[in-house]
Amino acid sequence: MEVTQSDKPSHAWEIGRIALAVAFAVVAATAAHAQSMDMSWALRSQQQAWNVGQANAQATAMAYYRYMQQLRAQGYTGPSLPTGVTSESLQRSINAANQAGQAYNQAQFNNAQRRYNSAADYDMRAIRGCSRYVDQYGHVFYYGGSGC
């Protein structure tokens, strides 16, 4: 005897529909709670650092200005006193900042290379069973094992 659609209990279909609706609701709720990372702290930090730098520059300029006013009030009529900032000193500070940035980038590259090399070495030695050989020029080779 064949079982037809009308012979099945209707509550089984209702339970299936409810379970499907609950599954979709859970997926939708999870997607609704997924938020992007809040990076506003970084923007605030950068803005605060810029503000501090501007305040320090303003304070230094005002100190020099007040000192020159004091000298003028005492009768000094010569040229403004040198501030210590010259095109050479400015160029040196720019070069130093560039070198610091390049050193940072080189350090990050070297660290990435070390991580990559350690993972590759682990794969070759621990997983594939290869032996490591370093020639007189510092080149690394693997031999033995499978896939060396």
C-alpha positions in Angstrom: 0.0 0.0 0.0 1.4 3.4 -1.0 1.5 6.4 1.4 0.4 9.6 -0.3 0.8 13.2 0.8 -2.7 13.3 2.2 -1.9 10.2 4.4 1.1 11.9 6.2 0.3 13.9 9.3 0.2 17.6 8.6 1.9 18.5 11.8 5.2 17.0 10.5 5.2 19.5 7.7 4.4 22.3 10.1 7.3 21.3 12.4 9.6 21.3 9.3 8.5 24.7 8.3 9.0 26.1 11.8 12.5 24.5 12.0 13.4 26.1 8.7 12.1 29.5 9.8 14.0 29.3 13.1 17.2 28.4 11.1 16.8 31.4 8.9 16.1 33.7 11.8 19.3 32.5 13.6 21.4 33.1 10.5 19.8 36.6 10.0 20.3 37.5 13.6 24.0 36.4 13.4 24.5 38.5 10.3 22.8 41.5 11.9 25.2 41.3 14.9 28.4 41.1 12.7 29.9 44.5 12.9 32.9 46.1 11.4 35.9 46.8 13.6 35.8 50.1 15.4 38.9 52.0 14.3 37.8 55.4 15.6 40.3 55.2 18.4 43.1 55.2 15.9 41.7 58.4 14.2 41.3 60.0 17.6 44.9 59.0 18.6 46.3 60.4 15.4 44.4 63.7 15.8 45.5 64.0 19.4 49.2 63.5 18.4 48.9 66.1 15.7 47.3 68.5 18.2 50.1 68.0 20.6 52.7 68.6 17.9 50.9 71.8 16.9 50.6 73.0 20.5 54.4 72.4 21.0 55.3 74.2 17.9 53.1 77.1 18.8 54.5 77.3 22.3 58.1 77.3 21.0 57.3 80.0 18.5 55.6 82.1 21.1 58.5 81.7 23.5 60.9 82.9 20.9 58.6 85.8 20.0 58.3 86.9 23.6 62.1 86.6 24.1 62.7 88.8 21.0 60.1 91.3 22.3 61.9 91.4 25.7 65.2 92.0 23.9 63.7 94.8 21.8 62.2 96.4 24.9 65.7 96.4 26.4 67.0 98.3 23.4 68.3 95.5 21.2 68.2 96.7 17.6 70.1 94.0 15.8 68.8 91.2 13.6 66.6 88.4 15.0 68.5 85.8 16.9 69.1 82.5 15.1 66.5 79.9 16.0 68.7 76.9 15.3 66.5 75.8 12.5 68.3 75.9 9.2 67.6 74.3 5.9 70.4 71.8 6.7 69.0 70.9 10.1 65.5 70.5 8.5 67.0 68.3 5.8 68.8 66.2 8.4 65.6 65.7 10.4 63.7 64.7 7.2 66.4 62.2 6.3 66.4 60.8 9.8 62.6 60.3 9.7 62.9 58.6 6.3 65.7 56.3 7.5 63.6 55.4 10.6 60.7 54.5 8.3 62.9 52.4 6.0 64.4 50.6 9.0 60.9 49.9 10.3 59.8 48.5 7.0 63.0 46.4 6.7 62.4 45.0 10.2 58.8 44.0 9.3 60.0 42.4 6.1 62.7 40.4 8.0 60.2 39.3 10.6 57.8 38.1 7.9 60.7 36.2 6.2 61.5 34.5 9.5 57.9 33.4 10.0 57.6 32.1 6.5 61.0 30.3 6.7 60.1 28.7 10.0 56.7 27.4 8.7 58.3 26.1 5.5 61.1 24.4 7.5 58.5 22.8 9.8 56.7 21.5 6.7 59.8 20.1 5.1 61.3 18.5 8.2 58.5 17.5 10.5 55.8 16.7 8.0 57.7 15.5 4.9 60.6 14.0 6.8 63.3 15.7 4.9 66.8 16.6 6.1 68.1 20.1 6.0 71.4 21.0 4.3 73.0 24.5 4.1 75.7 25.0 1.5 78.8 27.3 1.9 76.8 30.2 0.4 74.0 30.0 2.9 71.5 28.4 0.6 69.1 25.9 2.3 68.3 22.5 0.6 66.3 19.5 1.7 66.9 15.9 0.9 65.5 12.5 1.7 61.9 11.9 2.7 58.9 12.3 0.4 58.5 15.4 -1.7 61.9 16.9 -1.0 
